[in-house]
Every structure is written in C-alpha cells, then in structure tokens.
Amino acid sequence: MRPRPIRCDIFCTVIDNFGDVGVCWRLAQQLATEFAWQVRLLIDDASALEWLATPSQHAAVRISDFHGAEYENAEVVIEAFACEIPPAFQAAMAARKVPLVWLNLEYLSAENWVATSHGLASKHPHLPLTKYFFFPGFDAASGGLIRERDYDTRRLDFDATAFRQRHGLPVARQKETVISLFSYPNAPRDALYAAWAASATPILAVLPGNTDAPWQRDNLRVLPLPFLSQHEYDELLWLCDLNFVRGEDSFVRAQWAERAMVWQIYPQENDTHLVKLKSFLTRYLPVGAGDTLYALFMQAWNTQGTPDWPAFASQLPQLNTHAKHWADALRQHPDLATNLVDFCLTRLKID
C-alpha cells in the first residue's frame, strides 16, 4: 500500500520586502509538486501571493491565516525565519501522540558557523517538543539552496524574444547591455545611473517591482516593470547580461541563472550584514581574489559608496564565465527541499 502523503504546515510572516514569503512560497510549491506532500502555508498577509504565484500554483498549496489557525495533525511543522508559531498551536503540536518534526528554517548565510549549527536540536522549555535549526547554505554541510527539478529545463527552453514582446521591452540596440536592477531604497542608484548614461555602449536597465514611468538619458534607457511572478522573474534573470539583486530569494535565483550578479544584502544594525557579505565573497571569488574589482564594486554598492562602473563593466565577460562555474559547483549538492525531506523522513514515525 502506498504510504499517505506527509502533512506539512509552513508558518510565514510577510515583512516589508516580501523576501520571506518568496522563499516560503517556492519551498511550499516544491514540497507539494515534487514530493507530493500535503502543504499548508500559514501566512499573515496572503495578498503577497497575488503577484508571486501564477493561478495554477494555488491549487497545490492550501493557504490559511497565520493567526488563529488550528493544528491539523501535521507531521512536519516549519517555522520560517523564527516567526514564532502561536502558543496554542505549539500546545496542540505537543499533544500529538507520535512526535512530529519541527524545523526553524533559518536565513541563508555563507558564514563558517553554519556548518556547526545546521541540524542542531533545541528542547522546548516547557513542552515535550524539539525544534531543529535548518540552515540553507552553499555546501554539503548545510541545507542547500532552493532549486526545482525542472529549473534547468525551463532555463534552456527560455524564449527571450517572447519575453521581450510580452513585457513591452524595446528592440535591443547594437552592443546593448541588458541589466535587471532590484535593490533596496538606500542603494546608490543615482551614481550608477550617471555612469550608465555616460557608458560608451548602450544600456537597458529593467526595474522589476517598480511603477515609475520609463525614461532615457544619453546611452541609458530605464524601463520599470510591475512585480513579476516568480517564474517570470527567473526569466528576467535569464534575459539579462547582469543582475542586481537583493535579500535572499532573488540572490539565490541569480546564482542559478548563470549570469554576473551584484548583491545588496539586507541592511542590519552595526553593519552586521557586511560581515555576511564578506563571508559570501570569500566563498564566491577565486582564491586570492578578495580585493578584485568585483569585491570592491559589491562593497561600494552595499555601503552607499560610488561603484566604479567602467572598471566593473570591463570584467563582465569573466564574471559571467565564473557565474557559470559557480552554478555548476552548486549543482553538485542536493537542493534545499530534497535535503529537508530527507532530514524529516529520518526522524519521523508515521502513524
């Protein structure tokens, strides 16, 4: 007899930049469609899913309100990014006759301590529950990165001409560099715009999640686009020669896209985010390349400095080659959903 599908609840809160819900929605979809889990996403603001998901995706995952939700005997409960499951729900989890698996899905980090923290267990102070800390990461000692089974097939089948027509992108000019720009408000955009306008070759900057009017200055054309569904955002990354990304979700997708990228990490107090940025650059760049133009450009972008665009642009061919090698190396490790399923199944006792 075929075993009953695993029931899984994922708790998520929507913060200002939608990164948390973006990660949770990708994970929920993958668990439901690739592993046939019965997934319920408990979210405090479901309106974000109106643009993240295509209509057909909603059928695979149940959506419930975060507050006041009742426990439905799920075998796996995922608390995304320490969003704190309501106490009444935790009490119901503790009352389950057969122990469940409770995970805290952590934020992505390239720091070395992830290897020693991934999978650690923490006993609840009052209830007979154990929470495991599950860390995404870049190597076999971590939980891996989200990547769907059909991702590479979709990427290789991508029709750039159809995408341009569908979204009203202008006909490409000769030697034009196409760039997607997705950043936080504190990014030094004006300095970059000035450099792009003065570029010796044409530049088209596409701004997803932006409702401003298109504009042009000298050799720069700027085209805002509304928020794209996650599949369409993947396609935008494939279309572009260079992708500026932010936070976690778009950062990971840019790595799979095999294109040069510039990452703006989410700002934190006391510049803690810059330590995380340095840890990633240490992993990402070739040995001994910590002072390269790429690292300096990324640091300037994250500290409201003045990025040296001409020097950076001269390195784009090499950066794109490196991006492909990096993605090839990441593919050698299982993806996050596969690792998470294996982790849970080794600890579950199905009644």
SERO-4910 file (N, C-alpha, C, O; in steps of 0.05 Angstrom, whole numbers):
BEGIN
 pado doro    nc1    nc2    nc3   cac1   cac2   cac3    cc1    cc2    cc3    oc1    oc2    oc3
  Met    A     17    -24      0      0      0      0     18     25      0     37     27     15
  Arg    A     11     44    -17     27     69    -18     22     85      7     -1     89     15
  Pro    A     43     95     19     40    110     44     25    136     39     27    148     18
  Arg    A     11    145     59     -3    171     58     17    194     56     38    192     68
  Pro    A     10    215     40     29    238     38     34    251     65     17    252     83
  Ile    A     58    261     68     66    276     92     50    302     93     48    316     73
  Arg    A     39    308    116     26    334    120     46    354    132     60    347    151
  Cys    A     46    377    120     67    397    128     54    425    130     40    433    112
  Asp    A     58    438    153     50    466    157     75    484    156     95    478    169
  Ile    A     73    505    140     95    525    139     84    551    149     65    562    137
  Phe    A     96    562    170     88    588    181    106    610    169    131    607    169
  Cys    A     94    632    161    109    653    149     96    680    155     72    682    153
  Thr    A    112    700    161    102    727    164    113    744    141    136    740    133
  Val    A     97    762    131    105    779    108    118    804    119    105    820    133
  Ile    A    144    809    113    157    833    122    158    853     99    147    847     77
  Asp    A    170    875    103    168    897     84    177    891     56    166    903     37
  Asn    A    196    873     52    207    869     25    199    842     12    209    836     -9
  Phe    A    181    827     25    170    803     13    189    780      9    182    759     -2
  Gly    A    214    783     19    234    761     14    226    736     29    229    714     18
  Asp    A    216    738     54    210    714     69    188    698     56    190    674     53
  Val    A    167    712     47    144    697     34    153    686      7    143    665     -1
  Gly    A    172    699     -6    182    689    -31    195    662    -28    191    643    -43
  Val    A    212    660     -7    226    635     -2    205    613      6    207    590     -3
  Cys    A    187    621     24    167    601     34    149    591     11    142    567     11
  Trp    A    142    609     -7    124    600    -29    139    581    -48    127    561    -56
  Arg    A    164    586    -54    179    567    -71    182    540    -57    178    520    -70
  Leu    A    188    540    -31    191    515    -17    165    500    -15    164    476    -19
  Ala    A    143    514     -9    117    501     -7    109    488    -34    100    465    -34
  Gln    A    113    502    -56    107    492    -82    124    467    -88    113    447    -99
  Gln    A    149    467    -81    166    445    -88    159    420    -71    159    398    -81
  Leu    A    154    424    -45    146    401    -29    120    389    -39    117    365    -38
  Ala    A    102    406    -48     76    396    -57     77    382    -85     66    361    -88
  Thr    A     92    394   -103     91    384   -131    112    362   -136    107    344   -151
  Glu    A    135    364   -123    156    344   -128    157    321   -108    166    300   -115
  Phe    A    146    326    -84    147    305    -64    119    296    -55    116    279    -37
  Ala    A     99    308    -67     71    301    -61     63    304    -32     46    290    -22
  Trp    A     76    323    -18     68    329      9     42    346      9     37    361    -10
  Gln    A     26    343     29      3    360     33     11    384     48     15    383     73
  Val    A     14    406     34     27    430     46      5    452     51    -11    458     34
  Arg    A      7    463     75    -10    486     83      9    509     90     26    506    107
  Leu    A      5    532     77     21    555     82      5    574    100    -16    584     92
  Leu    A     14    578    124      0    595    144     14    622    143     37    625    152
  Ile    A      0    643    133     13    668    127     -4    691    139    -28    689    140
  Asp    A      9    712    147     -6    734    159    -16    755    139    -31    772    146
  Asp    A     -8    752    114    -17    771     93    -16    756     66      5    757     53
  Ala    A    -38    743     59    -38    727     35    -39    744      9    -36    733    -13
  Ser    A    -42    770     11    -44    787    -13    -17    786    -29    -18    791    -53
  Ala    A      5    781    -15     31    780    -29     31    758    -50     46    760    -70
  Leu    A     15    737    -46     15    715    -65      1    721    -91      3    706   -110
  Glu    A    -13    744    -91    -28    751   -116     -9    756   -139    -16    752   -162
  Trp    A     15    766   -133     35    771   -154     58    751   -154     72    748   -175
  Leu    A     62    738   -132     84    718   -131     78    693   -147     95    681   -160
  Ala    A     52    685   -147     45    659   -158     27    662   -182     12    681   -186
  Thr    A     29    642   -200     11    640   -222    -15    626   -212    -13    611   -192
  Pro    A    -38    631   -224    -63    619   -214    -62    588   -211    -73    577   -192
  Ser    A    -48    575   -229    -47    545   -228    -32    535   -204    -37    513   -195
  Gln    A    -14    552   -193      2    543   -170    -14    542   -144     -8    526   -126
  His    A    -35    558   -142    -50    559   -117    -64    533   -110    -69    527    -87
  Ala    A    -69    516   -130    -83    491   -125    -66    471   -110    -76    453    -96
  Ala    A    -39    474   -112    -21    454    -99    -17    459    -70    -10    440    -55
  Val    A    -22    483    -60    -16    490    -32    -41    504    -20    -52    522    -32
  Arg    A    -49    495      3    -70    508     18    -60    533     32    -38    533     42
  Ile    A    -76    554     32    -68    579     45    -87    583     69   -111    581     66
  Ser    A    -75    588     92    -90    594    116    -79    618    130    -56    626    125
  Asp    A    -96    630    147    -87    653    162    -69    645    185    -74    626    199
  Phe    A    -47    659    188    -27    654    209    -40    654    237    -34    637    253
  His    A    -57    674    242    -68    678    268    -93    662    272   -111    663    255
  Gly    A    -95    648    293   -119    632    299   -121    606    285   -141    592    286
  Ala    A   -100    598    270   -100    572    256   -100    549    276    -87    551    297
  Glu    A   -113    528    269   -114    504    286    -95    483    275    -92    480    251
  Tyr    A    -83    469    293    -65    447    286    -81    424    274   -102    416    285
  Glu    A    -72    413    251    -87    392    238    -71    366    236    -72    352    216
  Asn    A    -55    361    257    -41    336    259    -19    333    238    -13    311    229
  Ala    A     -7    355    230     16    354    211     40    340    223     46    343    246
  Glu    A     53    324    206     78    311    215    102    329    215    121    325    230
  Val    A    101    349    198    123    368    196    112    396    199     93    404    185
  Val    A    124    412    217    117    440    220    142    457    217    163    452    230
  Ile    A    141    476    198    164    493    192    158    521    201    139    533    192
  Glu    A    175    531    218    173    558    228    194    574    212    218    573    218
  Ala    A    185    589    192    204    603    174    216    628    187    201    646    195
  Phe    A    242    629    189    256    653    198    247    662    225    244    686    230
  Ala    A    244    643    244    238    649    272    213    667    274    213    686    290
  Cys    A    192    660    259    168    677    260    150    671    284    130    684    287
  Glu    A    157    652    301    143    646    326    115    636    322     96    651    319
  Ile    A    113    610    322     86    596    320     70    603    344     80    603    367
  Pro    A     44    609    341     27    617    364     28    595    386     28    572    380
  Pro    A     28    604    411     30    585    434      8    563    433     14    540    440
  Ala    A    -17    570    426    -38    550    426    -32    528    405    -38    505    410
  Phe    A    -21    536    383    -13    517    363      9    499    372      9    475    368
  Gln    A     28    510    386     50    494    397     39    474    418     49    451    418
  Ala    A     20    482    434      9    464    454     -5    440    440     -3    418    449
  Ala    A    -18    446    418    -31    425    403    -11    406    390    -15    382    388
  Met    A     11    417    381     33    401    370     44    382    391     49    358    386
  Ala    A     46    392    416     57    376    438     38    353    446     47    333    456
  Ala    A     12    357    440     -8    337    448     -9    313    428    -22    293    433
  Arg    A      4    316    406      4    294    385     17    269    397     37    270    411
  Lys    A      4    246    393     13    221    405     40    213    394     57    203    409
  Val    A     44    216    368     70    209    356     86    234    350     75    253    338
  Pro    A    111    236    358    126    260    355    127    270    326    129    254    307
  Leu    A    126    296    323    129    308    296    157    319    293    173    317    311
  Val    A    162    330    269    187    344    264    181    374    262    166    382    245
  Trp    A    194    389    279    191    418    280    217    431    271    238    427    284
  Leu    A    216    446    249    240    459    239    238    489    241    216    501    236
  Asn    A    260    502    247    262    531    243    280    535    218    304    531    219
  Leu    A    267    543    196    282    548    172    296    575    175    282    596    177
  Glu    A    322    575    175    337    599    181    343    615    155    338    606    133
  Tyr    A    354    639    159    363    655    136    389    643    124    404    630    138
  Leu    A    393    648     99    416    639     85    441    655     94    440    679     97
  Ser    A    463    640     98    488    653    105    511    637     95    510    612     94
  Ala    A    533    650     87    557    636     78    578    634    101    600    625     96
  Glu    A    571    643    125    590    643    147    597    614    155    581    596    153
  Asn    A    621    611    165    631    584    172    615    570    194    614    546    194
  Trp    A    604    586    212    589    573    235    564    558    226    553    543    241
  Val    A    555    563    202    531    549    192    535    519    193    517    504    200
  Ala    A    559    510    186    565    481    185    561    468    212    553    444    214
  Thr    A    567    482    234    565    470    260    537    475    273    531    462    293
  Ser    A    521    492    261    495    498    272    472    484    257    451    479    268
  His    A    477    477    232    456    464    216    448    437    228    465    420    234
  Gly    A    422    434    232    411    409    243    411    407    273    402    386    284
  Leu    A    421    427    287    421    426    316    393    425    328    374    437    317
  Ala    A    390    411    350    364    408    363    363    426    388    382    430    402
  Ser    A    338    436    393    334    453    417    308    444    430    287    444    418
  Lys    A    310    436    455    286    427    470    269    451    478    280    472    486
  His    A    243    448    476    225    469    485    227    471    515    229    451    529
  Pro    A    226    496    526    230    499    555    207    487    572    211    481    596
  His    A    183    484    561    160    475    577    146    451    565    133    436    579
  Leu    A    147    448    539    131    427    525    149    405    515    173    409    511
  Pro    A    138    381    512    154    359    502    158    361    471    148    344    456
  Leu    A    172    381    463    177    387    435    206    393    431    220    404    448
  Thr    A    216    385    407    243    391    399    242    406    373    229    398    354
  Lys    A    257    428    372    259    444    347    287    440    335    307    441    349
  Tyr    A    288    436    309    313    433    295    318    458    278    300    469    265
  Phe    A    343    466    277    351    490    262    361    482    235    381    467    233
  Phe    A    348    491    214    355    482    187    365    506    171    350    525    166
  Phe    A    391    505    164    404    528    151    409    523    121    423    504    114
  Pro    A    397    540    104    406    539     76    435    546     74    446    559     92
  Gly    A    448    538     53    476    544     50    488    535     23    473    526      6
  Phe    A    514    537     21    527    534     -5    544    508     -7    557    504    -27
  Asp    A    543    491     13    559    466     12    544    443     24    522    446     34
  Ala    A    557    420     25    545    396     35    540    396     65    524    380     75
  Ala    A    552    414     79    549    416    108    524    432    116    518    436    139
  Ser    A    510    442     96    486    459    101    461    446     89    462    423     79
  Gly    A    439    460     90    414    450     78    411    455     49    392    446     37
  Gly    A    431    468     36    429    472      7    413    497      0    405    512     17
  Leu    A    408    500    -26    393    522    -37    368    512    -52    368    490    -63
  Ile    A    347    528    -53    323    521    -67    329    519    -97    339    538   -109
  Arg    A    322    496   -109    324    493   -138    305    471   -146    307    448   -137
  Glu    A    286    478   -164    266    459   -173    278    439   -193    298    445   -206
  Arg    A    266    416   -195    277    396   -213    276    405   -243    293    397   -258
  Asp    A    256    421   -249    253    429   -277    267    456   -283    264    467   -305
  Tyr    A    283    466   -264    294    493   -267    312    494   -292    308    512   -309
  Asp    A    331    476   -295    349    478   -318    335    474   -344    342    486   -365
  Thr    A    315    457   -344    299    453   -369    285    478   -377    285    486   -400
  Arg    A    273    492   -358    260    517   -363    280    538   -373    274    553   -392
  Arg    A    303    539   -361    323    558   -368    333    554   -397    336    573   -412
  Leu    A    338    529   -404    347    523   -431    326    527   -452    333    532   -475
  Asp    A    301    524   -445    279    528   -464    269    557   -465    250    563   -479
  Phe    A    281    575   -450    272    602   -448    272    617   -475    292    615   -490
  Asp    A    250    630   -482    247    645   -507    250    675   -500    231    688   -492
  Ala    A    273    686   -505    279    714   -498    261    733   -515    252    753   -505
  Thr    A    257    726   -540    241    744   -557    212    745   -547    201    767   -546
  Ala    A    201    723   -540    174    722   -530    171    738   -504    152    752   -499
  Phe    A    192    736   -486    192    751   -461    192    781   -467    177    796   -455
  Arg    A    209    790   -485    210    818   -492    183    828   -502    174    850   -494
  Gln    A    171    813   -519    145    821   -530    123    822   -509    107    840   -508
  Arg    A    123    802   -491    103    800   -471    104    824   -451     84    833   -441
  His    A    128    833   -446    132    854   -426    138    882   -438    145    900   -424
  Gly    A    136    884   -464    140    910   -477    168    921   -476    172    945   -476
  Leu    A    188    903   -476    216    912   -476    223    921   -504    216    908   -524
  Pro    A    237    944   -507    244    954   -534    264    936   -548    277    919   -536
  Val    A    265    940   -574    284    924   -590    313    931   -581    319    954   -576
  Ala    A    329    911   -578    356    915   -568    373    931   -588    371    927   -612
  Arg    A    388    950   -577    407    966   -593    433    950   -596    439    932   -581
  Gln    A    449    958   -616    474    944   -621    492    946   -597    496    968   -586
  Lys    A    503    924   -588    522    922   -565    509    931   -539    523    940   -521
  Glu    A    482    929   -537    469    938   -513    472    918   -491    470    894   -495
  Thr    A    478    928   -467    479    912   -443    452    913   -429    443    935   -422
  Val    A    439    890   -423    413    890   -410    418    882   -381    430    862   -374
  Ile    A    407    899   -363    412    896   -334    386    897   -319    369    914   -324
  Ser    A    382    878   -301    359    880   -283    369    892   -257    390    886   -247
  Leu    A    352    910   -246    361    925   -222    339    923   -201    317    935   -204
  Phe    A    344    907   -181    325    902   -159    341    908   -133    358    892   -126
  Ser    A    335    930   -120    351    939    -97    334    951    -76    310    957    -80
  Tyr    A    346    955    -53    333    970    -31    335   1000    -36    352   1008    -51
  Pro    A    318   1016    -23    318   1045    -28    345   1058    -22    351   1079    -34
  Asn    A    361   1047     -4    386   1060      3    409   1055    -16    432   1064    -11
  Ala    A    404   1040    -37    426   1034    -56    434   1060    -71    417   1077    -76
  Pro    A    460   1063    -78    469   1087    -91    462   1087   -121    480   1087   -138
  Arg    A    436   1088   -127    427   1085   -155    436   1109   -172    444   1106   -195
  Asp    A    434   1133   -161    439   1157   -177    467   1157   -189    471   1164   -212
  Ala    A    487   1149   -173    514   1147   -183    517   1127   -205    531   1131   -225
  Leu    A    502   1105   -202    503   1084   -223    489   1093   -248    499   1089   -270
  Tyr    A    466   1106   -245    452   1117   -268    470   1137   -284    470   1136   -309
  Ala    A    484   1154   -270    501   1173   -283    523   1158   -299    529   1166   -322
  Ala    A    534   1138   -288    555   1122   -301    544   1107   -325    556   1106   -346
  Trp    A    520   1096   -322    507   1082   -345    501   1102   -367    504   1095   -391
  Ala    A    491   1125   -361    484   1145   -381    509   1153   -397    508   1159   -421
  Ala    A    532   1153   -384    557   1161   -397    572   1137   -410    594   1140   -420
  Ser    A    559   1114   -409    572   1090   -419    578   1093   -449    562   1105   -464
  Ala    A    600   1081   -458    607   1081   -487    588   1064   -503    585   1069   -527
  Thr    A    575   1044   -491    556   1027   -504    529   1029   -491    527   1036   -468
  Pro    A    507   1024   -506    480   1028   -495    474   1008   -472    485    986   -470
  Ile    A    458   1018   -454    449   1002   -431    419   1004   -428    407   1026   -429
  Leu    A    406    981   -424    377    980   -418    375    969   -389    383    946   -384
  Ala    A    365    985   -371    361    977   -343    331    971   -339    314    988   -343
  Val    A    325    946   -331    298    938   -326    294    936   -295    309    923   -282
  Leu    A    273    950   -285    269    952   -257    243    937   -249    222    949   -251
  Pro    A    245    912   -240    221    898   -232    210    909   -206    225    918   -189
  Gly    A    184    907   -203    171    917   -178    171    947   -176    172    958   -154
  Asn    A    171    961   -199    173    990   -200    150   1001   -217    146    991   -239
  Thr    A    137   1021   -208    114   1032   -223    119   1060   -234    101   1073   -244
  Asp    A    144   1069   -234    151   1095   -246    149   1094   -276    145   1073   -288
  Ala    A    150   1118   -288    149   1119   -317    176   1113   -330    197   1118   -317
  Pro    A    177   1101   -354    202   1097   -367    216   1123   -373    203   1144   -376
  Trp    A    243   1123   -374    258   1147   -380    284   1140   -394    293   1117   -393
  Gln    A    296   1160   -406    321   1156   -421    339   1180   -416    330   1203   -416
  Arg    A    365   1174   -413    385   1195   -411    410   1186   -426    423   1166   -418
  Asp    A    417   1200   -447    441   1193   -463    440   1164   -471    421   1155   -485
  Asn    A    459   1148   -462    461   1120   -471    445   1100   -453    448   1076   -456
  Leu    A    430   1111   -434    415   1094   -415    385   1096   -420    374   1118   -422
  Arg    A    373   1073   -422    344   1071   -422    335   1055   -397    347   1035   -390
  Val    A    316   1066   -382    306   1054   -358    276   1046   -362    260   1063   -369
  Leu    A    271   1020   -358    243   1010   -362    233    997   -337    242    975   -331
  Pro    A    216   1010   -322    204    997   -298    184    975   -307    171    977   -328
  Leu    A    182    954   -291    163    933   -295    148    929   -269    159    934   -247
  Pro    A    123    920   -270    109    913   -245    121    889   -232    139    876   -244
  Phe    A    112    882   -208    122    857   -195    116    834   -214     94    831   -225
  Leu    A    136    816   -217    133    793   -234    128    768   -217    136    767   -194
  Ser    A    114    749   -228    111    723   -214    139    711   -212    158    720   -226
  Gln    A    142    692   -195    169    680   -191    180    667   -216    204    670   -221
  His    A    163    654   -232    172    643   -257    181    664   -276    202    661   -290
  Glu    A    166    686   -278    174    708   -296    199    722   -286    215    731   -303
  Tyr    A    202    724   -260    227    736   -250    251    719   -258    272    730   -265
  Asp    A    249    693   -256    270    676   -265    277    682   -294    301    684   -302
  Glu    A    256    686   -311    261    691   -339    275    718   -343    292    720   -361
  Leu    A    268    738   -328    282    764   -330    312    760   -324    328    772   -338
  Leu    A    318    744   -304    346    740   -297    361    726   -320    384    732   -326
  Trp    A    348    708   -334    360    694   -357    364    713   -380    383    710   -395
  Leu    A    346    732   -383    347    751   -405    371    769   -403    383    777   -423
  Cys    A    378    777   -379    397    799   -374    426    790   -375    433    767   -370
  Asp    A    443    809   -381    472    804   -381    484    807   -353    505    797   -346
  Leu    A    469    822   -336    478    828   -308    453    832   -291    434    845   -300
  Asn    A    453    821   -267    430    823   -249    438    835   -222    455    824   -208
  Phe    A    426    857   -215    428    868   -188    405    856   -172    381    859   -179
  Val    A    411    844   -150    391    830   -134    394    838   -105    414    851    -97
  Arg    A    374    831    -89    374    839    -60    363    817    -43    349    799    -53
  Gly    A    369    818    -17    358    800      2    367    771     -2    391    766     -6
  Glu    A    348    752     -2    355    724     -4    343    710    -29    358    697    -44
  Asp    A    317    714    -34    305    698    -55    316    705    -82    325    687    -97
  Ser    A    317    731    -89    328    738   -116    358    733   -117    368    728   -139
  Phe    A    371    734    -95    400    728    -93    406    699   -101    424    694   -117
  Val    A    390    681    -91    393    653    -98    386    648   -127    401    634   -141
  Arg    A    364    660   -136    356    655   -164    377    666   -184    381    655   -205
  Ala    A    390    688   -176    411    699   -194    435    681   -197    448    680   -217
  Gln    A    441    666   -176    463    647   -177    457    623   -196    474    614   -210
  Trp    A    432    614   -195    424    593   -213    423    602   -242    425    586   -261
  Ala    A    419    628   -247    415    639   -273    441    639   -290    440    643   -314
  Glu    A    464    634   -277    490    633   -291    496    660   -305    507    661   -327
  Arg    A    490    682   -291    496    708   -301    512    723   -279    509    717   -255
  Ala    A    527    743   -288    541    760   -268    519    774   -251    498    781   -261
  Met    A    526    778   -225    506    790   -207    520    808   -188    543    806   -182
  Val    A    504    827   -178    512    845   -156    491    843   -134    467    847   -140
  Trp    A    500    836   -110    481    831    -88    481    853    -68    501    862    -59
  Gln    A    457    863    -62    453    881    -40    441    866    -17    418    857    -19
  Ile    A    456    862      4    447    847     27    429    864     44    432    889     45
  Tyr    A    410    851     58    391    866     75    406    881     97    420    868    112
  Pro    A    403    907     99    418    923    119    411    915    148    387    911    154
  Gln    A    431    912    165    427    905    193    442    925    211    460    939    202
  Glu    A    433    926    236    446    944    255    476    937    259    483    914    257
  Asn    A    491    957    265    520    954    270    535    942    246    556    930    249
  Asp    A    523    945    222    535    935    197    541    905    198    560    895    186
  Thr    A    525    890    213    528    861    214    526    849    186    539    828    180
  His    A    510    860    169    506    849    142    532    850    126    536    833    108
  Leu    A    550    868    132    575    870    117    593    846    123    609    838    106
  Val    A    591    835    147    606    811    154    596    788    137    611    772    127
  Lys    A    569    786    134    557    765    118    565    768     89    570    748     75
  Leu    A    566    793     79    574    798     52    603    789     47    608    776     27
  Lys    A    620    795     65    648    787     63    651    757     63    667    745     48
  Ser    A    635    743     79    636    714     80    627    702     53    639    683     44
  Phe    A    607    714     41    599    704     15    620    709     -6    627    691    -22
  Leu    A    631    733     -6    652    739    -26    676    721    -23    689    713    -43
  Thr    A    683    714      1    705    695      6    700    668     -7    718    656    -18
  Arg    A    675    659     -6    668    634    -18    666    637    -49    675    620    -64
  Tyr    A    654    658    -57    646    661    -85    670    667   -104    672    656   -126
  Leu    A    688    684    -95    710    692   -111    733    671   -111    736    657    -92
  Pro    A    748    670   -133    771    652   -133    791    658   -111    791    681   -101
  Val    A    806    639   -103    825    642    -81    844    666    -87    855    668   -109
  Gly    A    847    683    -68    865    706    -71    853    729    -86    867    748    -93
  Ala    A    827    728    -92    814    750   -107    797    768    -90    779    782   -100
  Gly    A    802    769    -64    786    784    -46    787    814    -51    769    829    -42
  Asp    A    808    824    -65    810    852    -70    804    859    -99    812    880   -109
  Thr    A    790    842   -113    784    846   -141    764    869   -145    751    878   -126
  Leu    A    762    878   -170    743    899   -176    714    891   -169    698    907   -161
  Tyr    A    709    865   -172    682    855   -165    676    859   -136    655    869   -129
  Ala    A    694    852   -118    690    855    -90    688    884    -82    671    892    -66
  Leu    A    704    901    -94    703    930    -88    677    942    -97    666    959    -83
  Phe    A    668    933   -120    642    944   -131    619    935   -112    602    952   -106
  Met    A    619    910   -104    598    900    -87    598    914    -60    577    921    -49
  Gln    A    622    919    -49    624    933    -23    614    962    -26    600    972     -8
  Ala    A    620    975    -48    610   1003    -52    580   1003    -54    567   1021    -44
  Trp    A    569    983    -68    540    982    -72    526    978    -45    503    987    -42
  Asn    A    539    965    -27    526    959      0    533    980     21    523    978     43
  Thr    A    550    999     15    557   1019     34    551   1047     24    561   1067     35
  Gln    A    534   1049      4    526   1075     -8    551   1090    -18    552   1115    -17
  Gly    A    570   1075    -28    594   1087    -40    589   1094    -69    566   1097    -78
  Thr    A    611   1097    -84    609   1103   -112    620   1080   -128    645   1078   -131
  Pro    A    603   1062   -138    613   1039   -153    627   1047   -178    618   1065   -193
  Asp    A    650   1035   -184    666   1041   -208    656   1025   -231    665   1003   -237
  Trp    A    635   1036   -245    623   1020   -266    641   1014   -290    642    991   -299
  Pro    A    657   1034   -300    674   1027   -323    692   1003   -318    696    986   -335
  Ala    A    705   1004   -294    723    982   -287    708    955   -285    717    934   -294
  Phe    A    684    957   -272    668    933   -268    659    922   -295    661    898   -300
  Ala    A    650    939   -313    639    931   -339    660    917   -355    654    899   -371
  Ser    A    685    925   -352    707    912   -367    711    883   -359    723    867   -373
  Gln    A    701    876   -335    704    848   -324    680    831   -329    680    808   -321
  Leu    A    659    841   -342    634    826   -345    638    799   -359    626    779   -349
  Pro    A    653    797   -381    656    770   -393    667    749   -373    658    727   -372
  Gln    A    688    757   -358    700    739   -339    680    732   -316    680    710   -306
  Leu    A    665    752   -308    646    748   -286    624    729   -295    614    712   -279
  Asn    A    615    730   -320    595    712   -330    606    683   -332    591    664   -326
  Thr    A    630    681   -340    643    654   -340    645    643   -312    639    619   -308
  His    A    653    659   -293    655    650   -265    627    643   -254    625    623   -240
  Ala    A    607    658   -262    580    652   -252    570    625   -261    557    611   -246
  Lys    A    578    617   -285    570    590   -295    585    568   -279    573    548   -271
  His    A    611    572   -275    626    553   -259    615    550   -230    614    528   -220
  Trp    A    607    573   -219    596    573   -192    570    557   -191    566    540   -173
  Ala    A    552    562   -210    527    547   -211    532    517   -215    518    500   -203
  Asp    A    551    510   -232    558    482   -236    567    469   -210    560    446   -205
  Ala    A    582    483   -194    592    473   -169    568    469   -149    567    449   -135
  Leu    A    550    488   -149    527    486   -131    509    463   -138    497    450   -120
  Arg    A    508    456   -163    491    433   -172    501    407   -162    487    387   -163
  Gln    A    525    406   -153    536    381   -143    524    373   -116    527    350   -107
  His    A    510    391   -103    498    386    -77    467    384    -80    456    397    -97
  Pro    A    454    368    -63    425    367    -65    413    394    -58    424    410    -44
  Asp    A    389    398    -69    375    424    -65    363    424    -37    362    403    -23
  Leu    A    353    447    -29    343    451     -2    319    433      4    317    421     26
  Ala    A    300    432    -14    276    416     -9    283    386     -6    272    373     12
  Thr    A    301    376    -23    309    348    -21    322    343      6    317    323     19
  Asn    A    340    360     14    353    357     40    333    358     63    336    343     82
  Leu    A    314    376     61    294    379     82    277    354     84    271    345    106
  Val    A    269    344     62    252    319     62    268    296     74    257    282     91
  Asp    A    293    293     66    309    271     77    313    274    107    311    255    122
  Phe    A    318    299    116    322    305    144    297    297    160    299    285    182
  Cys    A    273    304    149    249    298    164    242    268    164    234    258    185
  Leu    A    245    255    141    238    227    140    255    209    158    245    189    167
  Thr    A    279    217    163    296    201    181    288    204    210    296    188    227
  Arg    A    272    224    216    263    229    244    234    223    249    224    224    271
  Leu    A    219    218    227    190    214    230    182    186    237    195    167    229
  Lys    A    160    184    252    147    159    257    118    163    249    102    176    263
  Ile    A    110    153    225     84    158    214     64    139    227     68    114    228
  Asp    A     41    150    237     21    133    249      1    124    228    -18    109    234
***
